[in-house]
Amino acid sequence: MTDCYICGKPAHAKKMCSTHYHRYMEGKRGDELTAPTSREQKIPEDAPQKTLEDAIHQKLLKSKIEMSYEDLSNHFNVGMKTIRDAVKKLEEHGINVSIDEGISIPKDLPLEVETTRIDVTKFEGDTYQFGVTADNHLCSKYYREDVLNALYDIWERDGVTKVLQAGNMIDGEFRFNKFDLVTRPGLDAQAEFLINEWPRRKGITTEFVCGHDHEGWYVKAVGVNIVQYLQNKADAGGRDDMKFVGYMEHDYELKGKGNHSSRMRLSHAGGGSTYAISYTVQKIVESYQPNEKPTILLVGHFHKSEYSYPRAVHVIQPGCTEDQTPFMRQKRLEAMVGGYSVKFQVDPKGIVHRFNYEFHPFYDRDFYKRWKYIQGAS
């Protein structure tokens, strides 16, 4: 039998030992083929020697059960005090040694939960209360005048003094809705209808944002500043209870008794609806940069009723006061008819607490006739 021409061990095949032959069959050549095996590699004289602590560390890592000091003493053939000193050094070096009934090295760290007690009395502060509505679409024959007035009756009974409107208070004019209008053509006619027909209740002020669509179509069609135009119409019509505060969105500062505050945003979004009701508003919140993210977002446009809490933002879609239109029927879009009452507190640090919302749903017109909810019906 010949010897391996590389290492001199008994040859297995092709004048190579089994180790080098397997390397050869794996396609290794040159230095990869002739490199010494791990047993052949010489440990440098200046290499650090393995200490007892290292040996205990490796033993505990590989052990599937806890080991006692006595087990370790017998395994390494050293005294108990030496084992205890070595384990103590492992702890001092930051090794996660667990000493209970036995000694082990857990593969995970325990979750440290600090026990605290929150002082909820500090949550108390100024109370905010208001109604929320959107997508009313006055001037459309699908506008639910009965619902909008009923909402204002509810808010009046509940002592609400402010209503926030999140856009599309009128229907505007476009090619697909011109046969759905109950007013003559033109912005003046729709503005007059709005000023005359919007509910008026003693002590209640309504603040509006104008959307990019519907009333916003006039911005593109005739170049009007729709916010200022409607405010001028309201002032001229003696409607000091109607305030038009912004285009597409408006921010409110929720200030506590201290110097800190939170932000609430009244917004009319854009784009189409999605299969999941919460998806689009969730993506809106996700798109905000941290320093512009509001604490509360009231968003109209989708004719949906929904509360969600993405990124610690209270989000309300306040429904609508317009029945499903032919356009919505073609797009298979549901109209969730109704409005919201909202109430919360802002503490002296400007933090919002005790956020409460109530949805007031409404149904088709015949429902109220059939069940005799109409005023005067018995």
C-alpha positions as CSV (number, residue, x, y, z in Angstrom):
1,M,0.0,0.0,0.0
2,T,1.4,3.4,-1.0
3,D,1.3,6.5,1.2
4,C,-0.5,9.8,0.5
5,Y,1.8,12.0,-1.5
6,I,0.5,15.0,0.3
7,C,0.6,14.1,4.0
8,G,2.3,10.7,4.1
9,K,-0.6,8.8,5.6
10,P,-1.8,5.5,4.1
11,A,-3.3,6.2,0.7
12,H,-7.0,5.6,0.1
13,A,-7.2,6.2,-3.6
14,K,-5.3,8.0,-6.3
15,K,-2.3,8.1,-4.0
16,M,-4.2,10.2,-1.5
17,C,-5.4,9.6,2.0
18,S,-9.2,9.6,2.6
19,T,-9.2,13.2,3.7
20,H,-7.4,14.5,0.7
21,Y,-9.2,12.2,-1.6
22,H,-12.6,13.5,-0.5
23,R,-11.3,17.1,-1.0
24,Y,-10.2,16.1,-4.5
25,M,-13.7,14.6,-5.3
26,E,-15.3,17.9,-4.0
27,G,-13.3,19.7,-6.8
28,K,-10.7,21.3,-4.5
29,R,-7.3,21.9,-6.1
30,G,-4.1,23.6,-5.2
31,D,-3.9,25.1,-1.7
32,E,-7.5,24.0,-0.9
33,L,-6.4,20.4,-1.6
34,T,-3.1,20.4,0.2
35,A,-4.0,22.6,3.2
36,P,-3.3,20.7,6.5
37,T,-6.2,19.2,8.4
38,S,-7.3,20.6,11.7
39,R,-5.4,18.0,13.6
40,E,-2.3,18.7,11.6
41,Q,-2.5,22.5,12.3
42,K,-0.1,23.5,15.0
43,I,-1.3,25.8,17.7
44,P,1.0,28.8,17.9
45,E,3.1,29.0,21.1
46,D,1.8,32.5,21.9
47,A,-1.9,31.5,21.5
48,P,-4.0,32.1,24.6
49,Q,-4.6,29.0,26.7
50,K,-8.1,27.9,27.4
51,T,-9.1,28.8,31.0
52,L,-11.3,26.9,33.4
53,E,-13.9,29.7,33.0
54,D,-13.9,29.1,29.2
55,A,-14.3,25.4,29.7
56,I,-17.2,25.8,32.1
57,H,-18.8,28.3,29.8
58,Q,-18.7,25.9,26.8
59,K,-19.9,23.0,29.0
60,L,-22.9,25.0,30.2
61,L,-23.7,26.2,26.7
62,K,-23.8,22.7,25.4
63,S,-25.6,21.1,28.3
64,K,-29.3,20.5,27.9
65,I,-29.9,20.3,31.6
66,E,-28.8,22.3,34.6
67,M,-25.6,21.3,36.3
68,S,-24.7,21.5,40.0
69,Y,-21.4,22.8,41.4
70,E,-20.7,19.1,42.3
71,D,-21.3,18.0,38.6
72,L,-18.9,20.6,37.4
73,S,-16.3,19.7,40.1
74,N,-16.4,16.1,39.1
75,H,-16.3,16.8,35.4
76,F,-13.3,19.0,35.5
77,N,-11.7,17.2,38.5
78,V,-11.2,20.4,40.5
79,G,-12.4,21.5,43.9
80,M,-15.8,23.0,44.6
81,K,-14.3,26.4,45.6
82,T,-12.4,26.6,42.3
83,I,-15.7,25.9,40.4
84,R,-17.5,28.6,42.4
85,D,-14.8,31.1,41.8
86,A,-14.8,30.3,38.0
87,V,-18.6,30.7,37.8
88,K,-18.4,34.0,39.7
89,K,-15.8,35.3,37.1
90,L,-18.2,34.3,34.3
91,E,-20.9,36.5,35.9
92,E,-18.4,39.4,36.3
93,H,-17.5,39.1,32.6
94,G,-21.2,39.5,31.6
95,I,-22.0,35.9,30.9
96,N,-25.8,35.2,31.4
97,V,-25.3,32.6,34.1
98,S,-28.5,31.5,35.9
99,I,-27.9,30.0,39.4
100,D,-31.1,28.5,40.9
101,E,-31.4,24.8,41.9
102,G,-28.7,24.3,39.3
103,I,-26.4,26.3,37.0
104,S,-27.2,27.0,33.4
105,I,-26.8,29.6,30.7
106,P,-30.3,30.6,29.4
107,K,-30.5,31.2,25.6
108,D,-32.7,34.3,26.2
109,L,-32.8,37.2,28.6
110,P,-35.8,37.6,31.0
111,L,-38.3,40.4,30.3
112,E,-37.8,42.9,33.1
113,V,-41.1,44.6,33.9
114,E,-40.9,47.6,36.2
115,T,-44.0,47.8,38.4
116,T,-45.4,51.3,38.3
117,R,-48.7,52.9,39.2
118,I,-50.1,55.6,36.9
119,D,-51.7,58.6,38.6
120,V,-54.9,58.9,36.5
121,T,-56.0,62.0,38.3
122,K,-53.4,63.8,36.2
123,F,-55.3,62.9,33.1
124,E,-58.0,65.4,34.0
125,G,-58.1,68.7,32.1
126,D,-60.1,70.8,29.7
127,T,-63.1,69.1,28.0
128,Y,-63.6,69.3,24.3
129,Q,-67.0,68.3,22.8
130,F,-68.3,68.7,19.2
131,G,-70.2,67.1,16.4
132,V,-68.6,65.9,13.2
133,T,-70.2,65.6,9.7
134,A,-68.9,65.4,6.1
135,D,-70.0,64.7,2.6
136,N,-73.4,66.4,2.9
137,H,-73.8,67.2,-0.8
138,L,-76.5,69.9,-0.6
139,C,-78.0,70.6,-4.0
140,S,-78.0,66.9,-4.9
141,K,-81.3,65.1,-5.0
142,Y,-79.6,62.4,-3.0
143,Y,-78.8,64.8,-0.1
144,R,-80.5,63.7,3.1
145,E,-81.9,67.0,4.6
146,D,-83.8,64.9,7.2
147,V,-80.6,63.3,8.5
148,L,-78.5,66.5,8.7
149,N,-81.3,68.3,10.6
150,A,-81.7,65.3,12.9
151,L,-78.0,65.4,13.7
152,Y,-78.2,69.0,14.6
153,D,-81.2,68.3,16.8
154,I,-79.1,65.6,18.6
155,W,-76.2,67.9,19.1
156,E,-78.4,70.7,20.3
157,R,-80.0,68.4,22.9
158,D,-76.5,67.2,24.0
159,G,-75.3,70.8,24.6
160,V,-72.8,70.8,21.7
161,T,-71.8,74.3,20.6
162,K,-69.5,73.4,17.7
163,V,-69.8,71.2,14.7
164,L,-66.8,70.4,12.4
165,Q,-67.6,69.7,8.7
166,A,-65.0,67.8,6.8
167,G,-65.7,68.9,3.2
168,N,-68.2,68.5,0.3
169,M,-70.9,70.5,1.9
170,I,-72.3,71.1,-1.7
171,D,-72.4,68.8,-4.7
172,G,-70.6,71.0,-7.2
173,E,-71.0,70.5,-11.0
174,F,-69.4,67.8,-13.2
175,R,-70.4,65.8,-16.2
176,F,-71.7,62.8,-14.2
177,N,-73.8,64.7,-11.7
178,K,-75.4,67.5,-13.6
179,F,-78.7,65.7,-13.9
180,D,-78.7,65.0,-10.1
181,L,-78.9,68.7,-9.1
182,V,-81.9,70.4,-7.6
183,T,-80.6,73.9,-8.3
184,R,-80.0,76.0,-11.4
185,P,-76.5,75.7,-12.8
186,G,-73.6,77.8,-11.3
187,L,-71.8,78.3,-8.1
188,D,-74.0,81.2,-7.0
189,A,-77.0,79.0,-7.0
190,Q,-75.3,76.2,-4.9
191,A,-73.9,78.8,-2.5
192,E,-77.3,80.4,-2.0
193,F,-78.9,76.9,-1.4
194,L,-76.1,76.1,1.2
195,I,-76.5,79.4,3.1
196,N,-80.3,79.1,3.2
197,E,-80.7,75.4,3.9
198,W,-77.8,74.5,6.2
199,P,-79.3,73.8,9.7
200,R,-79.2,76.7,12.1
201,R,-79.4,76.0,15.8
202,K,-79.1,78.4,18.7
203,G,-75.6,78.4,20.2
204,I,-74.1,76.1,17.5
205,T,-71.3,77.2,15.2
206,T,-70.2,75.1,12.2
207,E,-66.7,75.2,10.8
208,F,-66.1,73.9,7.3
209,V,-63.1,72.8,5.2
210,C,-63.6,72.8,1.5
211,G,-62.6,69.7,-0.5
212,H,-60.5,69.5,-3.7
213,D,-63.5,67.9,-5.4
214,H,-67.2,68.9,-5.7
215,E,-67.0,72.5,-4.3
216,G,-63.4,72.3,-5.3
217,W,-64.3,71.8,-8.9
218,Y,-65.2,75.5,-9.1
219,V,-61.6,76.3,-8.2
220,K,-60.5,74.6,-11.3
221,A,-63.4,75.7,-13.5
222,V,-63.6,79.4,-12.7
223,G,-60.5,80.1,-10.6
224,V,-62.4,81.1,-7.5
225,N,-61.0,81.0,-4.0
226,I,-63.9,78.7,-2.8
227,V,-63.1,79.2,0.9
228,Q,-63.3,83.0,0.8
229,Y,-66.2,83.0,-1.6
230,L,-68.4,80.8,0.6
231,Q,-67.4,82.8,3.7
232,N,-68.4,86.0,1.9
233,K,-71.7,84.4,1.0
234,A,-72.3,83.3,4.6
235,D,-71.5,86.8,5.9
236,A,-73.7,88.4,3.4
237,G,-76.5,86.0,4.3
238,G,-76.3,86.8,8.0
239,R,-74.9,83.3,8.8
240,D,-72.5,84.2,11.5
241,D,-72.8,80.5,12.6
242,M,-70.9,79.3,9.5
243,K,-67.1,79.6,9.3
244,F,-65.1,78.4,6.4
245,V,-61.6,77.7,7.8
246,G,-59.5,76.0,5.1
247,Y,-59.0,74.3,1.8
248,M,-58.6,70.5,2.1
249,E,-57.5,70.7,5.7
250,H,-57.3,72.8,8.8
251,D,-55.4,72.2,12.1
252,Y,-56.6,73.0,15.6
253,E,-54.4,73.4,18.6
254,L,-55.7,71.5,21.6
255,K,-54.0,73.5,24.4
256,G,-54.1,72.3,28.0
257,K,-53.7,74.6,31.0
258,G,-49.9,74.4,30.6
259,N,-47.7,75.5,27.7
260,H,-48.0,72.2,25.8
261,S,-50.7,71.2,23.3
262,S,-51.8,68.5,20.8
263,R,-53.0,68.9,17.2
264,M,-56.3,68.0,15.7
265,R,-56.7,67.9,11.9
266,L,-60.0,68.4,10.0
267,S,-59.3,67.1,6.5
268,H,-61.0,66.2,3.2
269,A,-59.0,63.5,1.5
270,G,-58.9,62.5,-2.1
271,G,-58.6,59.5,-4.3
272,G,-60.8,56.4,-4.6
273,S,-62.2,54.0,-1.9
274,T,-60.5,50.7,-1.2
275,Y,-61.9,47.3,-0.2
276,A,-60.9,47.8,3.4
277,I,-62.6,50.8,4.9
278,S,-59.7,51.7,7.1
279,Y,-56.9,51.2,4.5
280,T,-56.8,54.6,2.9
281,V,-56.9,56.7,6.1
282,Q,-54.3,54.3,7.6
283,K,-52.0,55.1,4.6
284,I,-52.7,58.8,5.1
285,V,-51.5,58.6,8.7
286,E,-48.5,56.5,7.8
287,S,-47.5,59.1,5.2
288,Y,-47.2,61.9,7.9
289,Q,-43.7,62.8,9.1
290,P,-43.4,62.5,12.9
291,N,-43.4,66.2,13.6
292,E,-46.6,66.8,11.5
293,K,-48.6,63.8,12.7
294,P,-51.8,65.0,14.5
295,T,-53.2,63.4,17.6
296,I,-56.7,63.4,16.1
297,L,-57.7,63.2,12.4
298,L,-61.2,63.8,11.2
299,V,-61.3,62.9,7.6
300,G,-64.1,63.1,5.0
301,H,-64.5,62.1,1.4
302,F,-65.2,58.4,1.5
303,H,-68.8,58.5,2.8
304,K,-67.8,55.9,5.4
305,S,-68.2,55.6,9.2
306,E,-65.1,54.3,11.0
307,Y,-62.9,54.8,14.0
308,S,-59.3,53.5,14.0
309,Y,-56.0,54.2,15.8
310,P,-53.0,53.9,13.5
311,R,-49.7,55.3,14.8
312,A,-51.5,56.5,18.0
313,V,-53.7,58.8,16.0
314,H,-57.5,58.9,16.8
315,V,-59.0,58.7,13.3
316,I,-62.7,59.2,12.5
317,Q,-64.4,59.0,9.2
318,P,-67.7,60.7,10.0
319,G,-70.1,59.1,7.5
320,C,-72.2,61.3,5.2
321,T,-75.7,62.7,4.7
322,E,-76.1,61.6,1.1
323,D,-77.7,58.4,-0.1
324,Q,-75.9,56.2,-2.6
325,T,-75.7,58.0,-6.0
326,P,-75.8,56.3,-9.4
327,F,-72.0,56.9,-9.6
328,M,-71.5,55.1,-6.3
329,R,-73.8,52.3,-7.3
330,Q,-71.7,51.8,-10.5
331,K,-68.5,51.7,-8.4
332,R,-70.2,49.4,-5.8
333,L,-69.5,52.0,-3.0
334,E,-71.6,52.0,0.1
335,A,-72.9,55.2,1.7
336,M,-72.8,55.1,5.5
337,V,-75.3,57.7,6.4
338,G,-74.9,59.4,9.8
339,G,-72.6,61.6,11.9
340,Y,-70.5,61.6,15.1
341,S,-70.4,63.1,18.5
342,V,-66.9,63.4,20.0
343,K,-65.7,64.2,23.5
344,F,-62.3,64.1,25.2
345,Q,-60.1,65.8,27.7
346,V,-56.7,67.5,27.3
347,D,-54.5,67.5,30.4
348,P,-52.2,70.4,31.4
349,K,-49.4,68.7,29.4
350,G,-51.5,68.9,26.2
351,I,-52.1,65.1,26.1
352,V,-55.5,63.8,25.0
353,H,-57.3,61.4,27.4
354,R,-60.7,59.8,27.7
355,F,-61.4,60.0,23.9
356,N,-65.1,59.1,23.4
357,Y,-67.0,58.9,20.1
358,E,-70.6,58.1,19.3
359,F,-71.9,57.3,15.8
360,H,-75.4,58.3,15.0
361,P,-76.5,56.0,12.1
362,F,-79.4,56.7,9.8
363,Y,-81.3,54.5,7.3
364,D,-83.3,55.0,4.1
365,R,-86.2,57.5,4.1
366,D,-88.9,54.8,4.1
367,F,-87.6,53.3,7.3
368,Y,-88.7,56.4,9.3
369,K,-92.1,56.5,7.6
370,R,-92.7,52.8,8.1
371,W,-91.7,52.9,11.8
372,K,-93.4,56.3,12.4
373,Y,-90.3,58.3,13.4
374,I,-91.6,61.3,11.5
375,Q,-92.6,64.3,13.7
376,G,-96.3,64.3,14.2
377,A,-96.7,60.6,13.4
378,S,-98.4,58.5,16.0
